[in-house]
Amino acid sequence: MKFYQRVANVIARKGFVGAWNAALGKLFKTGPYSRMDVREAREEYERLVKEFKEKTADIDFPGLDRFLWYHTIELGDGLVTPGNYDYREVVDAFHFPEDMSGMNVLDIGSATGFFSFEFVKRGATVTSVELPTIAGWDTLSGEEDEILKALTQFHRADSVEEAHYLHLDGPFLFCRELLGLNVNRCYSSIYDLCPEKVNHQRFDLVFIGDVLLHIFSPLKALNSVAPLCRGKLIVSQTIPDVMEGLPLAVYVGGDNRSDCEFCWWLPNRACFTQLLKRLGFRTVEFVSEYRTIERPSYNCSTRTIVHATR
């Protein structure tokens, strides 16, 4: 079986998010979740998928039946997207301000847009950042074509451009239209973010959710983001509990490409603290953790919320 076919099989079996994160549960603490928790998550997800298909059967929106939903989002009139991640019950763990009126917010790697829409509902002006193409993901030399082929196959797409629309852009545009919320979309890699890309704005709050583990160079990315932040940077991240006396980043990319695991580096707390302080943030706090069950892989994982303040 060719590599792209193996990748497509992993995506179909675990879901794309699950394909990214399955290995993390083997390396770092997860849960605790019981079999009952996982069973309930499976039943809820299957119910959401069924109800979403029924309620959108008559909606004419290009590609809707092939979208990948990263986030569970309530769109009104009982319509809820069947997301890989459901943050509705854990959003308090992020410690966002309840009232964000007058705040200018940058949401990096926003995918379907749960957090962008949440910030707008709290009163903020929001710029959502997402890749201009799925070909922009950090993948190893020699693997790009096969991975893109697997993604187009997974989405039943005719091109990489169509797969990108079905994977990232279409779901966001659909939710924004139904919610009627004003969120500006900026297309850029995190490495290429600069004042010109965001209309020379600086932001009171910058949010990076589950992005840094999927890129080759977290420091380069943070170096691009830091000048855009005039207030607080919030990062959601799996953080390994290893050798906390030393600033270390753990490599989790594996030694072969038998699985579709697009995770590369996980800095520990000491590493995050030094990186962010070197970039000019005065304080770095690890304010909370939350646990989640990813769907449809049903992997259990733990995320840490990091607040860095100017």
Salt bridges, closest charged atoms under 4 A:
GLU43 OE2 - ARG39 NE 3.19
GLU44 OE2 - ARG88 NH2 3.76
GLU44 OE1 - ARG295 NH1 3.62
GLU51 OE1 - ARG47 NH1 3.19
GLU54 OE2 - LYS50 NZ 2.73
GLU74 OE2 - ARG88 NH1 2.93
ASP86 OD2 - ARG88 NH2 2.77
GLU118 OE2 - ARG122 NE 2.88
GLU146 OE1 - ARG257 NH1 3.29
GLU162 OE2 - ARG66 NH2 3.02
ASP169 OD1 - ARG185 NE 3.60
ASP204 OD1 - ARG230 NE 2.97
ASP210 OD1 - ARG303 NE 2.78
GLU261 OE2 - LYS14 NZ 3.90
GLU289 OE2 - LYS29 NZ 3.40
GLU289 OE2 - ARG269 NH2 3.62
GLU294 OE2 - ARG303 NH2 3.32
